[in-house]
Amino acid sequence: MRELHSIWDWRTAAARRLPGFLFDYVEGGAGAETAIRRNRLAFEDWAITPRAMRDVSHRTTGVRLFGEELSMPVLVAPTGLNGILRPRGDEQLARAAVAAGTRFILSTAANATIEEVVRASTKPPWFQLYIVERELALQHIARAKAAECPVLMLTVDVPVGGRRLRDLKSGLSFPLKFTPRIVADSISRPIWAAQQLRARGWSAAMPLTGDDSADAGRKQRLLSRKFDSSLVWDDVARIRDIWKGPLVLKGILDVQDAETAAGVGVDGIVVSNHGGRQLDAAPASLSVLPEIASAVRGKARVLLDSGVRCGDDVIRALALGADAVLVGRPMLYGLAARGERGARAVLELFRSELSTSMALAGFSDPAEISHRCLVANGGRGASIEAASGRPDHKPEGSCR
């Protein structure tokens, strides 16, 4: 079997296995997809200055997050409908994360229930909550609590679904309509099609329990990304009162929103533009990270997603203020290409790249990484003076 050495190799392998309309679903974003491109440019705007003659013979990539030791500051982002890439895709991602010593975040839009993922894995996942109906959201929270999910992650950047042109052009909708293009694409990938037919993957038994018409309607609204667009900060405060464990808000890009989130008592925020899948005109997550991280330092942990593709990107994110990153599309490449084995390989690739890049930059521990190792590269990024998200410390092994 061909060896895959980078995320881009895994991307190519996924494209070869998936029907075109499904690869577009994974890869695509909103509008003209400028936000996706902006995410990558934001990382490429920063160079990492290597320091020589540092003792990096003993390194760790481990971090502590919400009271738990993780093998690396890389978690598996919540992504929906993983079962259409591989049958039981959510369970496979969960097992891969456990094997790698990190955490899988289960999406409300998953093909597996919370209980199924818990049974398939030795550790309960974090649970990501979309609010379609408030009563249903309370049921989800209760189930996550009963399953001992350690962290609740509320996504707050989806008052409505983004306009994703690739899906509109391919005719992809949920439930699936078998248009001529969808049928032709499916036939062109017979292994994928046979696996889905055997597993009845399109039935998508999501964590909305029950078979009555009300539950069917709820499922359809979630599949169609019809969310409750009336949510306000008071609703976050109410969820904070109900959920006693760590509460994280995902989808923050504004400093004032970050400060408000910290003020209502959330434990963490995810600086995210939803992988470029919501507002195409949104800024790159990395570009607003430093100011947000500085504003909530000591009040909330800060995570980042959107555009992370390699170990160097993890260093850049940590240097600009993140405590950890979430990876979405790279995990789906691995899952689509080779199932659970592929997902494990992608996580190991991130860990290996991070360890190597840390050594080359002169770091033995993620805690040593600060903005001092970054150099603005190409003129598009923020000035180095603005990159003050992490504490201004100079531990042994730092870049200055």
N, C-alpha and C positions, 0 to 999 in steps of 0.2 A: 504494500500500500504506500502511496506517495507520501513523503514527509512534508509537513506543513510547518513553516518556520516563522511566520508572522501573522498578524491579524488579517493582513491583506490576502495571504494565502488561504486562510480560513474563509474569507469572504468569497473568493473565487470558487472554493469547493462548495460552499452553500449555494451559490448561483447555479452551479452545474447540477445540483440535486433537486432544487425547488422549481416548480412551475414559475413562469415569468411573473404572473400576477401575484404570487406569494412572495417572491423575492422583492418585488416592488413594494409590497405591503411592509416588509421588514425594513427596507432600505429608504423608502420615501419619506418625505416631510410635507409640510404645508406650503401652499402657493408655489412660488418659483424655487423653493428650497434654498433660498439665500441664507436662512438661519443655520442650516446644516453646514454650508460652506463657511459661514462666519465662525461657527464653533471650531472648526479645524484651524482656520487662520489664527484664531486667538491663541491656540497652543503654539503654533509655529512662530508666533511673534516673540516668543521668549526662548533665548538660548540659556543653557546651563553651563556655568563656568566650572571646569574641573579643577580641583586642587590636588597638587602632587604631594608625595611623601607623607601620607596619612596612614596610620595603621588601620586598615580595613580587613584584616585577616579574620576577624570574628565579627560577623554581621548578623543583624536580625531585621526582618521586615515586619515584625509583629507590632501591633498597636492594641490599646485598650479603649473600647468604645461602649458606652452605656453599661459599664460594669463587667464587660466580657472581654477576654483576651482573644484577639483574632490573629491569624497567621500573617495578615497583610492588610493595609488600608484600602482594600478593594472588596466591594460587596456586589452581589448579583442584583441588578435593578429589577423592579417590578415591570413585567411585560405581559401583555394580554394575549390570549389565544395561542399559547405555545404548543398546544396539542395538535394544531394544524401543521406544524413543522415536523413534529415527531409525535406519534401516539404516546400519551403519558409524559409529555414534555415537561410539565411542571414538576412532576416527581423526579424526573431525571436531573433537572437543574438543581433541585433541592439536595439530592444525594451528592451531586458534584460539589456543591458548596460545602457540605459537611466534610467530604473527603479532603477538601482543600483547606479546611480550618477557618472558613469564613461563613457568611450568612447569605441565605436566599430570601428575597422579599417577594411574597406571594401577592399577586394582583387580584383585585376584585374581579377583573375580567379574565381570570384564569379558566382553563378547561377542567381543572381539578378543584375539589372542595378543600377547605382548610383541613378537614379530618382526613381526607385521602392523602394529602401531603405529609401530615404528621405520621400516619401509619407507614408511609414509604420511607421516611427518614428518621434518623435517631434524634433529631433536634427539631422542635417546632420552628417554623419560619417566622420572620417578621411578617406583619400583614399590612398591605397597602389598601386604603379605603377610598373608593369612589362613592359619592353620595348621589344615588338616583332618586331614592325616596328616603325621607328622614326615619320613618319607622323601620324600614329595611336596614338602614345604616346601624340603628341600635341593635338589630338582630346580628348583624355582622360583628359588631364590637363584642357582644355577649359571646358569640362563638369563638372569636379570637381569644377572649379571656379564658373561656373553658378549655381551649386547646393549649393554653399556656404560651401563646405567642408573646415573646418578650417585649416587642416594640410595635406600636401602632403608627403607621405612616399615612397621614391624610394628604391626598393630592388636592391642591387648591388652585391649579391653573387651568381648569376645564369647566368654566361656566357654560361653554358650548364646545363642541368638537371643532378642531381646526379643519380647514378645507384642503384635503389631500388630493391633489390633482392626479397622481398616479393611480390611486384607487378608483377615482371617477372615470379615468380613461380606460382602465382595464375592466371596468364593470364589477369590481369586487364589492360585495355587500354582504351583510349578515342578517338573516340566514342567506346562505349562498344561492345565487341564481345561476343556473347552468347555461350561460350564454355560449354562443359558438366559440368565442375566444377562450373562455374559462375551460370549456371541454377540450379544445385543441391544446392549450397549455398543459392541462392535466395528463392527457394522453402522451405528451412529449416527455413526461417523467414517469414512466410506468412503475418504477420501484416505489416512488412516493405514493402514487395513486393506489397501488395494491396494499400498501401498509395502511393507508387511510380507510380503504374499503373494509379491510379486515377489522380495524379498530373502531369503525363508525365514527371517525374523528370529527366529522362535520356536525354531529349531534351536539357537541360542545356543552356537555353537562356542567355548567358553571356553578359557582357557589351560591346561586339563588335557588334555594331548595323548593321542592314542591312541583306538582304538575298541573295545578289549577290554572285557569285563564289569567288570574291576577299575576301569578309568578311568571307565566309565559310573557305577559306584557312587560313586566319588569326586565326580564332577560333581553327582550327585543330592544327596550330603551337603552340598556347598557351597551348592547352590541352596536346600536346606531349612535352611540355617544350622545344620548340625550340625558344630560345631567341636571341636577337641581341648580339652577342659575340664580337662586335667591339667597345663597349662603353669604353670611357676613361674619365679622369677628366674634360677635356674641355666640354664634354657633360653635366656633372653635373653643371658646371658653366653656361651653356646656359639655363638649366632648372631653375637655381637660378635666372637668369635674367627674365624669363617668369613668374615664380610663386612668387607672392609678399608676401604670407603668410609664416608661419613657414614651413621649408623644413627639412625633416629628412631622413637620409640614414640608411637603414637596412641591416645588414650583415657585420659589421666591426669587425675584430678580430686582426688587426695589428695596433700597435701604430702609425707608420708612416702614414698609411691610415687615421687614426683618425685625426692626425694633418693636413694632406692635406685637409680632409673634412672641418675642421674648417677654414682652410685658404681660401677655395672657398666660404665661407659664409653660410654654412648650419647651421641650428639652433639646430639640435640634431642628434645624432647617436644612433642606436640600436646595442649594442654588441650582436652578435648572430651567431651561427653556423647552423642556419636554422633548429633548433630542431634535428640536426644530420641527416638531409635529403639530404645534398649536399656532402661535402668531409668527408668521414668517418674518415680520419686521422686528422681532425681539432681538435684544443684544445677545451676544455669546455669553454663556454662563460664566466662563472663565474671566471675561472682561469686567464683570461687576463683582466678582468674588472678593477682591481685596477690601473694598469699601464695606461690603456687607459683613465680612468676617471681623473687621475692625470694630464695627458698630455693635456687634453682639458678643464680643470676646468676654468670656467669663460668665455669660448668661445662658448661652446655648451652644451645643456642638454644631459644627458646620460641615456638611457634606456637599459634594458637587457631582452632577452628571451632565451629559451632553458633550460628545466629541472625544471622550477618553478612548485612546486606541493602543497605548503602549506604556511600558514602564516609565519612560521619560515623561509622559503626560501626567502620571501619578506624582512624580517629583514636582513638576510645575504646579500642579494643583495644591499640593501640600505647602510648597513655598509661598503661594499666594493666599494661604489662609485656611485651606480645607483640612479637616481631620481625617477624612477618607473620601473615596470616590465610589460611585455606582457605575457599573458597566452593563449596558443593555444589548445593543446590536452585536458586539463581539461575542457575547454568550449565545445569541441566537444563531450566529454563523457556526459556532462549534456544535450546537444542538442539531441544527439542520444537516450539517455535513456528516457527523458521526455519532449523534445521540449523546448519551451520558458520557461516553469516553471522550467525545469531542469537547463537551462542556468542561470536563476535568482538564483536558489538555490546554484549553484557552486560559483557565485560571492559573495553571502551572506556568504558562507562558508569561502571564502578567507578573507572577511572583519572581520568576527567573530574570525577566528583563529589569524589574525593579531592583533586585539584588545586585545585578551587574552594573546598572547605571548608578546606583548608590556608591558602589565601590569606586567606579571611575570618577565620580564627582567628589569623593572624599568623605562619604557618610557611612557610619556603622549602624545607625538607628534612625528610623523615620523622625523621631523627636528632634534630631539635630538639624533637620532641613529648615532653612529660613529663606526669606526673600533675597538675602544677600548673595545667594548663588545665581540669581537670574540677571540676565542682560537683555534689555530691549533689543530685538533683532528684526529689523526690517521697517521700523517706523510706524507700523499700524497699531501696535499695542500701547497700553498705558505707560507712562514714565515709570522708571524704577522707584522714584520717590513715592509713587502711589501704591506700590506693592507692599503694603505694610500690614497685611492680614495676620501674619504670625508674629508672636512676641519678638521684640528686638533684643534677642539674646545672642550670645557668641559662645556656644558650647564648643568643646574640642571637636574638631572635624567639620565645623561650619565653613562657609565659603569665604569668610573674611577674618 
